[in-house]
Structures are given as structure tokens and as C-alpha cells.
């Protein structure tokens, strides 16, 4: 539950971020999202 504000931040951050920071923020967000889904998948299985 404590990570929800972080995910919202990472979603909106690239919009106001400089182009050079954009790919890094998107990658970091996608990586966190992938780990979350992997964790959720393991819990369901």
C-alpha cells in the first residue's frame, strides 16, 4: 500500500521531466511494475 503513491509519481513524473530523464523514469516504473506482477503471479500460483 505504501508503494501506490510512488507508482502514481512515476507515471506523472516523465511528463514534467527533461527528455534525458524520461527513458530512465519509464524504465524504472516498468521494472517496478514487472516485479509487482511477478510477485502477484507467484502468490496466486
PDB file of N, CA, C and O in Angstrom:
ATOM      1  N   UNK A   1       0.837  -1.201   0.000  1.00  0.00           N
ATOM      2  CA  UNK A   1       0.000   0.000   0.000  1.00  0.00           C
ATOM      3  C   UNK A   1       0.873   1.253   0.000  1.00  0.00           C
ATOM      4  O   UNK A   1       0.484   2.286  -0.544  1.00  0.00           O
ATOM      5  N   UNK A   2       2.052   1.159   0.611  1.00  0.00           N
ATOM      6  CA  UNK A   2       2.931   2.315   0.679  1.00  0.00           C
ATOM      7  C   UNK A   2       3.586   2.649  -0.655  1.00  0.00           C
ATOM      8  O   UNK A   2       4.141   3.736  -0.817  1.00  0.00           O
ATOM      9  N   UNK A   3       3.527   1.726  -1.609  1.00  0.00           N
ATOM     10  CA  UNK A   3       4.179   1.961  -2.902  1.00  0.00           C
ATOM     11  C   UNK A   3       3.237   2.606  -3.902  1.00  0.00           C
ATOM     12  O   UNK A   3       3.679   3.014  -4.976  1.00  0.00           O
ATOM     13  N   UNK A   4       1.950   2.712  -3.585  1.00  0.00           N
ATOM     14  CA  UNK A   4       0.982   3.268  -4.535  1.00  0.00           C
ATOM     15  C   UNK A   4       1.300   4.720  -4.914  1.00  0.00           C
ATOM     16  O   UNK A   4       1.293   5.040  -6.103  1.00  0.00           O
ATOM     17  N   UNK A   5       1.577   5.606  -3.958  1.00  0.00           N
ATOM     18  CA  UNK A   5       1.930   6.985  -4.320  1.00  0.00           C
ATOM     19  C   UNK A   5       3.172   7.046  -5.207  1.00  0.00           C
ATOM     20  O   UNK A   5       3.273   7.906  -6.082  1.00  0.00           O
ATOM     21  N   UNK A   6       4.118   6.129  -4.977  1.00  0.00           N
ATOM     22  CA  UNK A   6       5.329   6.074  -5.792  1.00  0.00           C
ATOM     23  C   UNK A   6       4.995   5.791  -7.246  1.00  0.00           C
ATOM     24  O   UNK A   6       5.532   6.429  -8.152  1.00  0.00           O
ATOM     25  N   UNK A   7       4.100   4.827  -7.466  1.00  0.00           N
ATOM     26  CA  UNK A   7       3.752   4.454  -8.835  1.00  0.00           C
ATOM     27  C   UNK A   7       3.055   5.610  -9.544  1.00  0.00           C
ATOM     28  O   UNK A   7       3.309   5.858 -10.722  1.00  0.00           O
ATOM     29  N   UNK A   8       2.176   6.320  -8.831  1.00  0.00           N
ATOM     30  CA  UNK A   8       1.491   7.473  -9.414  1.00  0.00           C
ATOM     31  C   UNK A   8       2.520   8.558  -9.745  1.00  0.00           C
ATOM     32  O   UNK A   8       2.436   9.207 -10.788  1.00  0.00           O
ATOM     33  N   UNK A   9       3.484   8.746  -8.852  1.00  0.00           N
ATOM     34  CA  UNK A   9       4.551   9.727  -9.073  1.00  0.00           C
ATOM     35  C   UNK A   9       5.340   9.398 -10.336  1.00  0.00           C
ATOM     36  O   UNK A   9       5.622  10.277 -11.150  1.00  0.00           O
ATOM     37  N   UNK A  10       5.693   8.125 -10.489  1.00  0.00           N
ATOM     38  CA  UNK A  10       6.494   7.716 -11.636  1.00  0.00           C
ATOM     39  C   UNK A  10       5.698   7.820 -12.930  1.00  0.00           C
ATOM     40  O   UNK A  10       6.267   7.997 -14.007  1.00  0.00           O
ATOM     41  N   UNK A  11       4.367   7.706 -12.815  1.00  0.00           N
ATOM     42  CA  UNK A  11       3.529   7.835 -14.009  1.00  0.00           C
ATOM     43  C   UNK A  11       3.506   9.273 -14.496  1.00  0.00           C
ATOM     44  O   UNK A  11       3.553   9.526 -15.699  1.00  0.00           O
ATOM     45  N   UNK A  12       3.435  10.215 -13.562  1.00  0.00           N
ATOM     46  CA  UNK A  12       3.284  11.623 -13.925  1.00  0.00           C
ATOM     47  C   UNK A  12       4.626  12.331 -14.063  1.00  0.00           C
ATOM     48  O   UNK A  12       4.705  13.374 -14.712  1.00  0.00           O
ATOM     49  N   UNK A  13       5.673  11.789 -13.471  1.00  0.00           N
ATOM     50  CA  UNK A  13       6.975  12.449 -13.453  1.00  0.00           C
ATOM     51  C   UNK A  13       7.557  12.677 -14.852  1.00  0.00           C
ATOM     52  O   UNK A  13       8.013  13.782 -15.147  1.00  0.00           O
ATOM     53  N   UNK A  14       7.552  11.642 -15.734  1.00  0.00           N
ATOM     54  CA  UNK A  14       8.165  11.828 -17.055  1.00  0.00           C
ATOM     55  C   UNK A  14       7.554  12.983 -17.843  1.00  0.00           C
ATOM     56  O   UNK A  14       8.228  13.575 -18.687  1.00  0.00           O
ATOM     57  N   UNK A  15       6.287  13.313 -17.583  1.00  0.00           N
ATOM     58  CA  UNK A  15       5.616  14.382 -18.325  1.00  0.00           C
ATOM     59  C   UNK A  15       6.299  15.720 -18.050  1.00  0.00           C
ATOM     60  O   UNK A  15       6.480  16.528 -18.961  1.00  0.00           O
ATOM     61  N   UNK A  16       6.680  15.953 -16.787  1.00  0.00           N
ATOM     62  CA  UNK A  16       7.294  17.226 -16.415  1.00  0.00           C
ATOM     63  C   UNK A  16       8.818  17.111 -16.363  1.00  0.00           C
ATOM     64  O   UNK A  16       9.509  18.063 -16.002  1.00  0.00           O
ATOM     65  N   UNK A  17       9.328  15.943 -16.726  1.00  0.00           N
ATOM     66  CA  UNK A  17      10.755  15.697 -16.639  1.00  0.00           C
ATOM     67  C   UNK A  17      11.446  16.107 -17.936  1.00  0.00           C
ATOM     68  O   UNK A  17      10.795  16.276 -18.967  1.00  0.00           O
ATOM     69  N   UNK A  18      12.760  16.265 -17.880  1.00  0.00           N
ATOM     70  CA  UNK A  18      13.508  16.590 -19.095  1.00  0.00           C
ATOM     71  C   UNK A  18      13.615  15.340 -19.965  1.00  0.00           C
ATOM     72  O   UNK A  18      13.587  14.229 -19.436  1.00  0.00           O
ATOM     73  N   UNK A  19      13.738  15.492 -21.284  1.00  0.00           N
ATOM     74  CA  UNK A  19      13.780  14.339 -22.193  1.00  0.00           C
ATOM     75  C   UNK A  19      14.863  13.326 -21.829  1.00  0.00           C
ATOM     76  O   UNK A  19      14.673  12.125 -22.023  1.00  0.00           O
ATOM     77  N   UNK A  20      15.985  13.790 -21.308  1.00  0.00           N
ATOM     78  CA  UNK A  20      17.086  12.881 -20.992  1.00  0.00           C
ATOM     79  C   UNK A  20      16.740  11.984 -19.805  1.00  0.00           C
ATOM     80  O   UNK A  20      17.269  10.879 -19.686  1.00  0.00           O
ATOM     81  N   UNK A  21      15.858  12.453 -18.933  1.00  0.00           N
ATOM     82  CA  UNK A  21      15.474  11.657 -17.771  1.00  0.00           C
ATOM     83  C   UNK A  21      14.297  10.742 -18.091  1.00  0.00           C
ATOM     84  O   UNK A  21      14.035   9.779 -17.371  1.00  0.00           O
ATOM     85  N   UNK A  22      13.594  11.051 -19.172  1.00  0.00           N
ATOM     86  CA  UNK A  22      12.363  10.334 -19.494  1.00  0.00           C
ATOM     87  C   UNK A  22      12.551   8.817 -19.594  1.00  0.00           C
ATOM     88  O   UNK A  22      11.825   8.080 -18.926  1.00  0.00           O
ATOM     89  N   UNK A  23      13.508   8.316 -20.413  1.00  0.00           N
ATOM     90  CA  UNK A  23      13.648   6.860 -20.561  1.00  0.00           C
ATOM     91  C   UNK A  23      13.954   6.166 -19.237  1.00  0.00           C
ATOM     92  O   UNK A  23      13.451   5.073 -18.977  1.00  0.00           O
ATOM     93  N   UNK A  24      14.771   6.794 -18.406  1.00  0.00           N
ATOM     94  CA  UNK A  24      15.148   6.173 -17.135  1.00  0.00           C
ATOM     95  C   UNK A  24      13.937   6.017 -16.225  1.00  0.00           C
ATOM     96  O   UNK A  24      13.743   4.964 -15.617  1.00  0.00           O
ATOM     97  N   UNK A  25      13.119   7.073 -16.133  1.00  0.00           N
ATOM     98  CA  UNK A  25      11.942   7.030 -15.263  1.00  0.00           C
ATOM     99  C   UNK A  25      10.954   5.978 -15.752  1.00  0.00           C
ATOM    100  O   UNK A  25      10.388   5.230 -14.955  1.00  0.00           O
ATOM    101  N   UNK A  26      10.750   5.923 -17.059  1.00  0.00           N
ATOM    102  CA  UNK A  26       9.826   4.936 -17.625  1.00  0.00           C
ATOM    103  C   UNK A  26      10.340   3.534 -17.356  1.00  0.00           C
ATOM    104  O   UNK A  26       9.574   2.648 -16.977  1.00  0.00           O
ATOM    105  N   UNK A  27      11.652   3.329 -17.554  1.00  0.00           N
ATOM    106  CA  UNK A  27      12.236   2.007 -17.324  1.00  0.00           C
ATOM    107  C   UNK A  27      12.089   1.607 -15.867  1.00  0.00           C
ATOM    108  O   UNK A  27      11.745   0.465 -15.564  1.00  0.00           O
ATOM    109  N   UNK A  28      12.350   2.550 -14.961  1.00  0.00           N
ATOM    110  CA  UNK A  28      12.256   2.254 -13.534  1.00  0.00           C
ATOM    111  C   UNK A  28      10.815   1.902 -13.165  1.00  0.00           C
ATOM    112  O   UNK A  28      10.573   0.982 -12.384  1.00  0.00           O
ATOM    113  N   UNK A  29       9.872   2.635 -13.730  1.00  0.00           N
ATOM    114  CA  UNK A  29       8.461   2.356 -13.435  1.00  0.00           C
ATOM    115  C   UNK A  29       8.065   0.986 -13.970  1.00  0.00           C
ATOM    116  O   UNK A  29       7.417   0.207 -13.271  1.00  0.00           O
ATOM    117  N   UNK A  30       8.452   0.691 -15.211  1.00  0.00           N
ATOM    118  CA  UNK A  30       8.096  -0.592 -15.821  1.00  0.00           C
ATOM    119  C   UNK A  30       8.750  -1.740 -15.064  1.00  0.00           C
ATOM    120  O   UNK A  30       8.153  -2.808 -14.927  1.00  0.00           O
ATOM    121  N   UNK A  31       9.951  -1.537 -14.577  1.00  0.00           N
ATOM    122  CA  UNK A  31      10.646  -2.572 -13.826  1.00  0.00           C
ATOM    123  C   UNK A  31       9.924  -2.856 -12.514  1.00  0.00           C
ATOM    124  O   UNK A  31       9.749  -4.015 -12.138  1.00  0.00           O
ATOM    125  N   UNK A  32       9.502  -1.795 -11.814  1.00  0.00           N
ATOM    126  CA  UNK A  32       8.754  -1.969 -10.570  1.00  0.00           C
ATOM    127  C   UNK A  32       7.442  -2.683 -10.842  1.00  0.00           C
ATOM    128  O   UNK A  32       7.033  -3.554 -10.076  1.00  0.00           O
ATOM    129  N   UNK A  33       6.784  -2.315 -11.931  1.00  0.00           N
ATOM    130  CA  UNK A  33       5.507  -2.910 -12.293  1.00  0.00           C
ATOM    131  C   UNK A  33       5.689  -4.392 -12.609  1.00  0.00           C
ATOM    132  O   UNK A  33       4.871  -5.222 -12.213  1.00  0.00           O
ATOM    133  N   UNK A  34       6.764  -4.720 -13.324  1.00  0.00           N
ATOM    134  CA  UNK A  34       7.034  -6.111 -13.677  1.00  0.00           C
ATOM    135  C   UNK A  34       7.271  -6.948 -12.424  1.00  0.00           C
ATOM    136  O   UNK A  34       6.769  -8.067 -12.320  1.00  0.00           O
ATOM    137  N   UNK A  35       8.032  -6.410 -11.477  1.00  0.00           N
ATOM    138  CA  UNK A  35       8.298  -7.128 -10.233  1.00  0.00           C
ATOM    139  C   UNK A  35       7.016  -7.327  -9.440  1.00  0.00           C
ATOM    140  O   UNK A  35       6.819  -8.373  -8.822  1.00  0.00           O
ATOM    141  N   UNK A  36       6.138  -6.318  -9.458  1.00  0.00           N
ATOM    142  CA  UNK A  36       4.870  -6.411  -8.738  1.00  0.00           C
ATOM    143  C   UNK A  36       4.000  -7.523  -9.320  1.00  0.00           C
ATOM    144  O   UNK A  36       3.432  -8.325  -8.578  1.00  0.00           O
ATOM    145  N   UNK A  37       3.897  -7.572 -10.651  1.00  0.00           N
ATOM    146  CA  UNK A  37       3.070  -8.592 -11.293  1.00  0.00           C
ATOM    147  C   UNK A  37       3.673  -9.979 -11.090  1.00  0.00           C
ATOM    148  O   UNK A  37       2.947 -10.958 -10.916  1.00  0.00           O
ATOM    149  N   UNK A  38       4.998 -10.060 -11.112  1.00  0.00           N
ATOM    150  CA  UNK A  38       5.663 -11.338 -10.876  1.00  0.00           C
ATOM    151  C   UNK A  38       5.360 -11.829  -9.468  1.00  0.00           C
ATOM    152  O   UNK A  38       5.084 -13.010  -9.261  1.00  0.00           O
ATOM    153  N   UNK A  39       5.412 -10.918  -8.500  1.00  0.00           N
ATOM    154  CA  UNK A  39       5.106 -11.261  -7.117  1.00  0.00           C
ATOM    155  C   UNK A  39       3.652 -11.699  -6.989  1.00  0.00           C
ATOM    156  O   UNK A  39       3.360 -12.706  -6.345  1.00  0.00           O
ATOM    157  N   UNK A  40       2.746 -10.954  -7.595  1.00  0.00           N
ATOM    158  CA  UNK A  40       1.318 -11.285  -7.534  1.00  0.00           C
ATOM    159  C   UNK A  40       1.054 -12.636  -8.199  1.00  0.00           C
ATOM    160  O   UNK A  40       0.253 -13.431  -7.707  1.00  0.00           O
ATOM    161  N   UNK A  41       1.727 -12.886  -9.309  1.00  0.00           N
ATOM    162  CA  UNK A  41       1.556 -14.152 -10.024  1.00  0.00           C
ATOM    163  C   UNK A  41       2.024 -15.320  -9.165  1.00  0.00           C
ATOM    164  O   UNK A  41       1.360 -16.355  -9.104  1.00  0.00           O
ATOM    165  N   UNK A  42       3.167 -15.156  -8.500  1.00  0.00           N
ATOM    166  CA  UNK A  42       3.698 -16.214  -7.642  1.00  0.00           C
ATOM    167  C   UNK A  42       2.775 -16.485  -6.464  1.00  0.00           C
ATOM    168  O   UNK A  42       2.652 -17.631  -6.030  1.00  0.00           O
ATOM    169  N   UNK A  43       2.123 -15.453  -5.940  1.00  0.00           N
ATOM    170  CA  UNK A  43       1.214 -15.623  -4.815  1.00  0.00           C
ATOM    171  C   UNK A  43      -0.049 -16.368  -5.261  1.00  0.00           C
ATOM    172  O   UNK A  43      -0.599 -17.173  -4.510  1.00  0.00           O
ATOM    173  N   UNK A  44      -0.501 -16.092  -6.485  1.00  0.00           N
ATOM    174  CA  UNK A  44      -1.707 -16.761  -6.993  1.00  0.00           C
ATOM    175  C   UNK A  44      -1.427 -18.229  -7.299  1.00  0.00           C
ATOM    176  O   UNK A  44      -2.300 -19.080  -7.130  1.00  0.00           O
ATOM    177  N   UNK A  45      -0.218 -18.522  -7.745  1.00  0.00           N
ATOM    178  CA  UNK A  45       0.151 -19.908  -8.082  1.00  0.00           C
ATOM    179  C   UNK A  45       0.674 -20.599  -6.835  1.00  0.00           C
ATOM    180  O   UNK A  45       1.041 -21.773  -6.888  1.00  0.00           O
TER     181      UNK A  45
END
